[in-house]
Amino acid sequence: MTDQKDTRAVLQEIVRDARGLLEWRQSAGLPLEMASGKAFVARPSVAAPVVMATAKIGAPAKTTTAVVAERKLVVLEDLAAIRADIGDCTRCKLCKARKNIVFGVGDPHAQLVFVGEGPGEEEDRTGEPFVGRAGQLLTKMIEAMGFRRQDVYICNVVKCRPPGNRNPEPDEIAACEPFLIRQLGAIKPKVIVALGKFAAQTLLRLETPISKLRGQWHEYQGIKFMPTFHPAYLLRSPGEKVKAWDDLKLVMKEFGREVK
């Protein structure tokens, strides 16, 4: 009888959490169904997606209830589902001149995520973020930290190139930000590095200059958050590379990497 009650309690908690997820998606104006959402058992070696319900029931025998309750039941919204929701986006005026939507690239279970401002000319042509001169510098920065580019995840605040590489405008950021938030929620990294003021200010909801935000830890949705200079700025101002490297060394320490 107790086992049945425990099972009922677990199921009720899952239902409550699922209802909460649906209400959040409805309030955010998102589709109520997730194209490839599914329940799965979180792998301990991977940064876990959003945990919807966790229960642990002690039982001397490995009953069905105990086996289920010992696991973390999660609902995963994967990156493919988010990209599918974006579709052939026309939510803002950036769609008029773009060649490609630049969604993101890298390990979907990355512990480290880099968020930039928006695609440039080369990124618009290839559909991949940070592949131009600034991207080449970012790759060198990632490798200097002891990571490979394919081990991290790289994305931008806006997914389409602003004409002439101008700064993204508020309405453009507002159109794209929900998808960035969902990307970060799906990956659930250990650390986010914000490259430049637009990424830092958008996610932190601050207007503080990047020069004052950088060099110290912040927090985004329970995730450690390090703002630093954008690689494009570092190409224009090479003297600031030392400060950016200082920021990245703090990230390396967070991962237990040797700092020289």
VEXSE-266998 format. One record per residue (C-alpha): residue number from 1; z, x, y. Coordinates in steps of 0.5 Angstrom, whole numbers, plus 500, padded with zeros to 3 digits. Layout:
# residues N
   resi    pz    px    py
    NUM     Z     X     Y
...
//
This chain:
# residues 260
   resi    pz    px    py
      1   500   500   500
      2   502   506   505
      3   495   509   503
      4   491   503   505
      5   495   502   512
      6   494   510   513
      7   486   508   512
      8   486   502   516
      9   490   506   522
     10   484   512   521
     11   479   507   522
     12   482   503   528
     13   482   510   531
     14   475   511   530
     15   473   504   532
     16   477   505   539
     17   474   512   540
     18   467   510   539
     19   468   504   543
     20   470   509   549
     21   464   513   548
     22   459   507   548
     23   463   504   555
     24   462   511   558
     25   455   512   556
     26   454   505   559
     27   457   506   565
     28   453   513   566
     29   447   509   565
     30   445   512   559
     31   442   509   553
     32   447   506   548
     33   444   509   542
     34   444   516   541
     35   437   518   538
     36   440   523   532
     37   448   522   533
     38   451   522   527
     39   458   523   524
     40   459   530   521
     41   465   535   519
     42   466   540   524
     43   464   547   522
     44   470   552   523
     45   466   558   526
     46   462   553   531
     47   464   551   537
     48   466   544   536
     49   462   538   539
     50   466   532   542
     51   472   530   538
     52   472   523   537
     53   478   522   533
     54   482   527   529
     55   488   525   524
     56   492   528   519
     57   496   525   514
     58   500   528   509
     59   500   526   502
     60   502   530   495
     61   495   528   492
     62   488   529   494
     63   487   521   495
     64   481   519   499
     65   485   517   505
     66   488   524   505
     67   481   528   504
     68   478   524   510
     69   484   525   514
     70   484   532   514
     71   477   533   517
     72   475   532   524
     73   471   526   525
     74   466   527   530
     75   460   524   534
     76   455   529   535
     77   450   528   541
     78   445   534   539
     79   440   537   544
     80   434   534   541
     81   437   527   543
     82   438   529   550
     83   431   532   551
     84   428   526   548
     85   432   521   553
     86   429   526   558
     87   422   524   556
     88   416   525   561
     89   421   525   566
     90   419   521   573
     91   427   520   576
     92   425   525   582
     93   420   527   586
     94   420   534   582
     95   416   531   577
     96   409   530   582
     97   408   538   582
     98   411   541   575
     99   407   543   569
    100   413   543   564
    101   420   540   564
    102   425   546   563
    103   430   544   558
    104   434   550   556
    105   434   555   550
    106   438   559   546
    107   443   557   540
    108   445   550   540
    109   452   552   538
    110   453   558   543
    111   460   560   545
    112   457   562   552
    113   453   558   556
    114   449   561   563
    115   447   555   568
    116   442   557   573
    117   439   553   579
    118   432   551   577
    119   426   554   574
    120   421   558   578
    121   414   559   577
    122   414   563   571
    123   419   558   568
    124   414   552   570
    125   408   555   566
    126   412   557   560
    127   417   551   559
    128   423   556   558
    129   428   558   563
    130   429   565   566
    131   423   569   563
    132   421   571   570
    133   423   578   574
    134   430   574   575
    135   430   572   567
    136   429   579   565
    137   435   582   569
    138   439   576   566
    139   437   578   559
    140   439   585   561
    141   446   583   563
    142   447   579   557
    143   445   585   552
    144   450   589   557
    145   455   584   555
    146   454   586   547
    147   450   579   546
    148   443   578   544
    149   439   572   548
    150   438   568   542
    151   446   568   541
    152   447   564   548
    153   445   558   551
    154   441   558   558
    155   439   552   562
    156   439   550   569
    157   442   544   574
    158   435   542   575
    159   429   542   570
    160   423   542   574
    161   421   547   579
    162   422   545   586
    163   416   547   590
    164   415   554   593
    165   422   555   589
    166   425   552   595
    167   433   550   594
    168   434   543   590
    169   435   537   594
    170   441   533   593
    171   437   527   590
    172   434   532   585
    173   440   535   583
    174   443   528   582
    175   437   526   578
    176   438   532   573
    177   446   533   573
    178   447   527   568
    179   443   531   563
    180   446   538   564
    181   453   535   563
    182   451   532   556
    183   448   539   554
    184   454   542   556
    185   458   537   552
    186   454   537   546
    187   454   545   546
    188   462   545   548
    189   462   553   549
    190   468   557   550
    191   465   560   557
    192   460   558   562
    193   457   563   567
    194   455   559   573
    195   449   563   576
    196   449   562   583
    197   452   557   588
    198   448   551   586
    199   450   551   579
    200   457   553   581
    201   458   548   586
    202   455   542   582
    203   459   543   576
    204   466   545   580
    205   464   539   585
    206   466   544   591
    207   462   547   597
    208   466   553   597
    209   461   559   598
    210   459   563   591
    211   462   569   595
    212   469   566   594
    213   468   563   588
    214   466   569   584
    215   470   574   581
    216   476   569   578
    217   476   564   573
    218   475   556   574
    219   475   551   569
    220   470   545   567
    221   472   540   563
    222   477   544   559
    223   472   550   559
    224   473   557   562
    225   468   557   568
    226   466   564   571
    227   461   563   577
    228   457   569   579
    229   451   571   583
    230   444   569   581
    231   440   574   578
    232   434   573   583
    233   439   574   589
    234   441   581   585
    235   434   583   585
    236   434   582   593
    237   441   585   594
    238   442   590   588
    239   448   593   592
    240   451   586   589
    241   450   588   582
    242   457   592   581
    243   460   585   583
    244   456   581   578
    245   458   586   573
    246   465   586   575
    247   465   578   573
    248   461   579   567
    249   467   584   565
    250   472   579   565
    251   468   574   561
    252   467   580   556
    253   475   581   556
    254   475   573   554
    255   471   574   548
    256   475   581   546
    257   469   585   547
    258   470   592   549
    259   469   594   557
    260   467   600   559
//
